[in-house]
Amino acid sequence: MIDEHGRLPTPARLLSPNADLYEIGLTSFAAVEVMLALEEALGLQFPERMLRRQSFGSIASIVACLRQLERKAA
């Protein structure tokens, strides 16, 4: 999802999980596209409290949000 919608110059698999995606080139618009693609692919919805820059600032933070949503759904 990050590679397809994030429009970063470096493939996600080559990035550190804690690399700052915004520093690498993620825009706010691309972050929203990543979020929407994840919601559609995984059949979930990010709550308003997760709709902030920090939630999509790194691969690790995106994974942490997804894990929280997974726990709530279980």
N, C-alpha and C positions, 0 to 999 in steps of 0.2 A: 504494500500500500504506500509506503514511504517513497519507494522508487518510482512508482507509477504516478502518484499525485503530489509528492513533495517537491519535485523539480529541483533536486539537489545535484550539484556537479559531481558528487561522489556516491557510488552505490552504498546503500545502507549496510550491506554485509561487510564493508570495509571500515565502517565507523565504529568507534568505541561506543558501548551502550550509554555512556554518560556524556558523549560529545554534545556540545550545544548546537542543536540543529539550526537555530536562528543565526548563529554566528557563521555557520557553514553556508547559509543562503536560503533557509526556509522563510517564506513570507507568511504574513497573517492569512492571506487568501489561500495559500497552499496548505497551511495547517488546517483550515476549515475543510478543504477538499479531502485531506487525509482523514479527518474526523468523520465526515459524511460517508466516505468509502468504507471505513471500519464499521460504522453503524449499519450500513446496508449489508455488508458481507457477513457480519456476525449477528445480525438481528437484535441489536441492542441500541440503547440511546444514552448518550453521555448526559448526565444531569447538569443543570446550570452551574453548580459549584465546581465542576471540572472544566468548564469552558473558560479557561484562562491560559495565558502564555506558558506558565510553568508546566501545565499538564502535557503540553506537546513540545516541550523544550529539548527533550532527548528521547532516545529510544527507550531507555530505562523508565522514564516518567510515563510514557505512553503505556508500556507494559504494566506498570504499577496501577494505572487507572483501569486497564482492562481486567486485571486480577481483582480489583475491588468490585467491579461490576459483576464479575463471574461469581464471587463469593455471595453477593447480594441475591443473585439469581438462583443460587443453589438452595 
